[in-house]
């Protein structure tokens, strides 16, 4: 499936550019206010500090001019005041920046039907994610959460950081983007394609007898070296693992080569996990003028690429159409 098929049309892009220009005017206004407020506030604090220091000199010992104990307290107080004044002077920019992603991302993704955006909340689909696809974790956090429907299927996409913390040890289990979607044809059971575990992990899984799944291979050495395919329904899983699912993973390896992407199918639920370390929908700081081609188009293209991949993955069980269809 071509990523271009999932890019917004020219009318949608024109609407995004119009909203972007309006928002950019507010950003520049806030940035201009900060450029005036910061030096003025710092200058006023400096003048007040110098005047107070001169006043203390009138009572200080002649040998302790500018460095008496009251002077020292004044200097430390001025440093503390500098922090609070700087924070206050930056308030127009920080307030706007706080709403930046909440305002901009729905605009950027306005071509998605019923688009919704949240930040830092637990996605509704996360509780249905098969834990076998990521492994054991006891800490979780979420950044951007985008939901909606496009090209005929609903989805929920979110940035997740899953960690295992034990005492002073804190290891990252998964960091990246998770996309939840509804499969075209429900899978009877569950099937996961995840990063290949080591021989030790496989030994203990079998030794303790708590694993009722079976491992399947694709027959493609490059994939079987990276991936472990496990299922509780061999008959339904084998044609997928050795067919369209393998093709989807090969595409994922080309599109996101950083680490092996993962896939989980559980009845009507499908999950695509793309490990990435960067902020997936990164936007520039408020001091940088927004440019559609430099800052917004890459975000749209990234989302279009994900949606195209999801569309491919969710159809891995779809029956092949006959030439007469």
C-alpha positions as CSV (number, residue, x, y, z in Angstrom):
1,X,0.0,0.0,0.0
2,X,1.4,3.4,-1.0
3,X,1.9,6.0,1.8
4,X,0.8,8.7,-0.6
5,X,-2.7,7.2,-0.5
6,X,-2.9,8.2,3.2
7,X,-1.6,11.8,2.8
8,X,-4.3,14.5,3.1
9,X,-5.5,16.1,-0.2
10,X,-4.7,19.6,-1.3
11,X,-7.9,21.1,0.3
12,X,-7.0,19.6,3.7
13,X,-3.4,20.9,3.4
14,X,-4.6,24.4,2.5
15,X,-6.9,24.4,5.6
16,X,-3.9,23.3,7.8
17,X,-1.8,26.1,6.3
18,X,-4.5,28.7,7.1
19,X,-4.8,27.6,10.7
20,X,-1.0,27.4,11.0
21,X,-0.6,31.0,9.9
22,X,-3.2,32.2,12.4
23,X,-1.5,30.3,15.2
24,X,2.0,31.4,14.1
25,X,0.8,35.1,14.5
26,X,0.0,34.3,18.2
27,X,3.3,32.6,18.7
28,X,5.3,35.5,17.3
29,X,3.3,38.0,19.4
30,X,4.1,35.9,22.6
31,X,7.7,35.6,21.5
32,X,7.9,39.4,21.0
33,X,6.5,40.1,24.4
34,X,9.0,37.8,26.0
35,X,11.9,39.5,24.2
36,X,10.8,42.8,25.9
37,X,9.8,41.4,29.3
38,X,12.9,39.4,30.1
39,X,15.6,42.2,29.7
40,X,13.3,44.7,31.4
41,X,12.6,42.5,34.4
42,X,16.3,41.6,34.8
43,X,17.3,45.2,34.5
44,X,14.8,46.3,37.2
45,X,16.1,43.6,39.5
46,X,19.7,44.6,38.9
47,X,18.9,48.3,39.7
48,X,17.0,47.3,42.9
49,X,19.9,45.1,44.0
50,X,22.5,47.8,43.4
51,X,20.5,50.4,45.3
52,X,20.0,48.1,48.2
53,X,23.7,47.2,48.2
54,X,24.5,50.9,48.4
55,X,22.1,51.3,51.2
56,X,23.7,48.4,53.1
57,X,27.1,50.1,52.6
58,X,26.0,53.0,54.7
59,X,25.8,50.7,57.7
60,X,28.5,48.2,56.9
61,X,32.1,48.2,58.2
62,X,34.3,50.2,55.8
63,X,36.4,47.1,55.4
64,X,33.3,45.0,54.4
65,X,31.9,47.3,51.6
66,X,30.0,45.1,49.1
67,X,30.8,41.9,51.0
68,X,29.3,42.1,54.4
69,X,26.9,39.4,55.7
70,X,23.8,41.4,54.7
71,X,25.4,41.9,51.3
72,X,25.8,38.1,50.9
73,X,22.1,37.6,51.9
74,X,21.1,40.2,49.4
75,X,23.0,38.6,46.5
76,X,21.6,35.2,47.3
77,X,18.1,36.7,47.5
78,X,18.7,38.5,44.1
79,X,19.6,35.1,42.5
80,X,16.4,33.5,43.9
81,X,14.4,36.5,42.7
82,X,16.1,36.2,39.3
83,X,14.7,32.7,38.8
84,X,11.1,33.7,39.7
85,X,11.3,36.9,37.6
86,X,12.6,35.0,34.6
87,X,9.8,32.4,35.0
88,X,7.2,35.2,35.2
89,X,8.7,37.1,32.3
90,X,8.5,33.9,30.2
91,X,4.9,33.2,31.1
92,X,3.3,34.4,27.8
93,X,5.6,32.0,25.9
94,X,5.4,29.1,28.4
95,X,1.6,29.3,28.5
96,X,1.3,29.2,24.7
97,X,3.9,26.5,24.5
98,X,2.0,24.4,27.0
99,X,-1.0,24.5,24.7
100,X,1.1,24.2,21.5
101,X,0.8,20.5,21.0
102,X,-2.8,20.3,22.3
103,X,-3.7,23.0,19.7
104,X,-1.5,22.1,16.8
105,X,-1.7,18.4,16.5
106,X,-5.5,18.3,16.0
107,X,-4.9,20.9,13.3
108,X,-2.1,18.9,11.7
109,X,-4.2,15.8,11.8
110,X,-7.5,17.4,10.8
111,X,-7.7,15.1,7.8
112,X,-8.4,12.3,10.3
113,X,-12.1,11.8,11.0
114,X,-13.2,12.4,14.6
115,X,-9.6,13.2,15.5
116,X,-9.0,13.5,19.3
117,X,-5.8,14.4,21.2
118,X,-4.6,14.0,24.7
119,X,-1.3,14.0,26.5
120,X,-0.1,12.0,29.5
121,X,-3.3,9.9,29.9
122,X,-3.6,6.1,29.7
123,X,-5.0,5.2,26.3
124,X,-8.2,3.2,26.4
125,X,-6.8,0.4,24.3
126,X,-3.7,-0.1,26.4
127,X,-5.4,-2.5,28.8
128,X,-6.0,-4.9,25.9
129,X,-2.4,-5.0,24.7
130,X,-1.1,-8.6,25.0
131,X,1.7,-8.3,27.6
132,X,3.6,-11.1,25.8
133,X,4.5,-8.7,23.0
134,X,6.5,-6.4,25.3
135,X,7.4,-8.6,28.3
136,X,7.1,-7.8,32.0
137,X,7.0,-4.2,33.2
138,X,5.7,-2.4,36.3
139,X,6.1,1.3,35.2
140,X,4.3,3.0,32.4
141,X,4.0,6.5,31.0
142,X,2.4,8.1,28.0
143,X,3.1,11.2,26.0
144,X,1.0,12.1,22.9
145,X,-2.2,10.1,22.3
146,X,-4.0,10.6,18.9
147,X,-7.2,8.8,18.0
148,X,-9.7,8.8,15.2
149,X,-10.5,7.0,12.0
150,X,-9.1,7.2,8.5
151,X,-9.5,5.2,5.3
152,X,-12.3,3.3,6.9
153,X,-10.7,2.0,10.1
154,X,-10.6,3.5,13.6
155,X,-7.2,3.6,15.5
156,X,-5.6,4.9,18.6
157,X,-1.9,5.9,18.5
158,X,0.2,6.8,21.5
159,X,3.8,7.3,22.6
160,X,4.6,4.9,25.4
161,X,7.5,4.2,27.7
162,X,7.3,0.9,29.6
163,X,9.9,0.1,32.3
164,X,10.7,-2.6,34.8
165,X,11.9,-1.1,38.1
166,X,13.3,-3.3,40.9
167,X,15.2,-1.6,43.6
168,X,17.9,0.6,42.1
169,X,17.6,-1.1,38.7
170,X,15.4,0.6,36.1
171,X,15.4,-0.8,32.6
172,X,13.4,0.2,29.5
173,X,11.2,-2.6,28.2
174,X,9.7,-0.6,25.4
175,X,9.9,3.0,24.2
176,X,8.2,4.1,21.1
177,X,4.8,4.3,19.3
178,X,1.9,1.9,19.8
179,X,-1.0,1.8,17.4
180,X,-4.2,-0.1,18.3
181,X,-6.6,-1.0,15.6
182,X,-9.5,-3.4,14.7
183,X,-8.6,-6.2,12.4
184,X,-10.5,-6.9,9.3
185,X,-11.0,-10.5,10.2
186,X,-10.7,-11.5,13.9
187,X,-7.9,-13.9,14.8
188,X,-9.1,-17.0,16.7
189,X,-6.8,-16.7,19.6
190,X,-3.6,-14.6,19.8
191,X,-0.5,-14.3,17.7
192,X,2.5,-12.1,18.5
193,X,5.6,-11.2,16.5
194,X,8.1,-9.8,18.9
195,X,11.9,-9.3,19.3
196,X,13.6,-12.7,19.7
197,X,14.2,-13.6,23.3
198,X,17.5,-15.1,24.4
199,X,18.0,-18.8,25.0
200,X,17.9,-18.3,28.7
201,X,14.5,-16.6,28.6
202,X,13.1,-19.4,26.4
203,X,14.5,-22.1,28.8
204,X,12.9,-20.6,31.9
205,X,9.6,-20.1,30.0
206,X,9.5,-23.8,29.2
207,X,11.0,-24.9,32.5
208,X,8.4,-23.4,34.7
209,X,5.6,-24.7,32.4
210,X,3.6,-21.5,32.4
211,X,3.7,-21.0,28.6
212,X,0.9,-22.6,26.6
213,X,2.0,-21.0,23.3
214,X,3.9,-22.4,20.4
215,X,6.7,-20.9,18.3
216,X,6.4,-20.7,14.5
217,X,9.1,-19.7,12.0
218,X,8.7,-17.9,8.7
219,X,11.3,-19.8,6.8
220,X,13.0,-16.4,6.0
221,X,16.4,-16.4,7.8
222,X,16.6,-12.6,8.1
223,X,13.2,-12.5,9.9
224,X,13.7,-15.6,12.0
225,X,16.9,-14.3,13.4
226,X,15.2,-11.1,14.7
227,X,11.7,-12.3,15.5
228,X,9.9,-14.8,17.7
229,X,6.4,-15.7,16.6
230,X,4.2,-17.2,19.3
231,X,0.6,-18.3,19.2
232,X,-2.0,-20.5,20.8
233,X,-3.5,-21.4,17.5
234,X,-1.0,-23.0,15.1
235,X,-3.4,-23.7,12.4
236,X,-4.6,-20.1,12.0
237,X,-1.2,-18.5,12.7
238,X,1.1,-20.5,10.4
239,X,-0.3,-19.2,7.0
240,X,0.0,-15.6,8.3
241,X,3.5,-16.0,9.7
242,X,4.7,-17.6,6.5
243,X,2.7,-15.2,4.3
244,X,1.4,-11.6,4.7
245,X,2.6,-11.0,8.2
246,X,6.2,-11.8,7.1
247,X,5.8,-9.3,4.2
248,X,4.5,-6.6,6.6
249,X,7.5,-7.1,8.9
250,X,9.9,-6.8,6.0
251,X,8.3,-3.5,5.1
252,X,8.5,-2.4,8.7
253,X,12.2,-3.2,8.8
254,X,12.8,-0.9,5.8
255,X,10.6,1.9,7.1
256,X,11.8,1.9,10.7
257,X,15.2,0.1,10.9
258,X,16.1,1.4,14.4
259,X,14.8,-1.7,16.2
260,X,12.5,-4.6,15.1
261,X,8.8,-3.5,15.2
262,X,6.3,-5.8,16.8
263,X,2.8,-7.0,16.0
264,X,0.1,-8.5,18.2
265,X,-3.2,-10.0,17.0
266,X,-5.8,-11.0,19.6
267,X,-9.3,-11.7,18.3
268,X,-10.5,-8.4,16.9
269,X,-7.7,-6.3,18.4
270,X,-4.5,-5.6,16.5
271,X,-1.4,-3.7,17.8
272,X,1.6,-2.4,16.0
273,X,4.6,-1.4,18.1
274,X,7.3,0.7,16.6
275,X,10.4,1.3,18.9
276,X,11.7,4.8,18.5
277,X,13.8,7.0,20.8
278,X,12.9,10.4,19.4
279,X,9.7,12.4,20.1
280,X,7.6,11.1,17.3
281,X,5.6,14.3,16.7
282,X,8.3,16.8,17.6
283,X,7.5,20.5,17.1
284,X,10.0,23.4,17.3
285,X,10.5,25.7,20.3
286,X,8.4,28.8,20.4
287,X,11.4,30.9,19.3
288,X,11.5,29.1,15.9
289,X,9.0,30.3,13.3
290,X,6.8,27.5,12.1
291,X,7.2,26.4,8.5
292,X,4.8,24.0,7.0
293,X,7.3,22.2,4.8
294,X,10.1,22.0,7.4
295,X,8.1,21.3,10.5
296,X,4.5,20.1,9.7
297,X,4.7,18.1,6.5
298,X,7.2,15.6,8.0
299,X,4.8,15.0,10.9
300,X,1.9,14.4,8.4
301,X,4.1,12.1,6.3
302,X,5.1,10.1,9.4
303,X,1.5,9.7,10.4
304,X,0.6,8.7,6.8
305,X,3.4,6.1,6.8
306,X,2.1,4.6,10.1
307,X,-1.5,4.5,8.8
308,X,-0.4,2.8,5.6
309,X,1.5,0.2,7.6
310,X,-1.5,-0.4,9.9
311,X,-3.8,-0.8,6.9
312,X,-1.4,-3.4,5.6
313,X,-1.1,-5.3,8.9
314,X,-4.8,-5.3,9.7
315,X,-5.5,-7.1,6.4
316,X,-3.1,-9.9,6.8
317,X,-6.0,-12.3,7.5
318,X,-8.2,-10.9,4.7
319,X,-8.9,-13.7,2.1
320,X,-7.3,-13.2,-1.3
321,X,-9.7,-11.8,-3.8
322,X,-10.3,-13.9,-6.9
323,X,-9.4,-12.4,-10.3
324,X,-13.2,-11.9,-10.9
325,X,-13.7,-9.8,-7.8
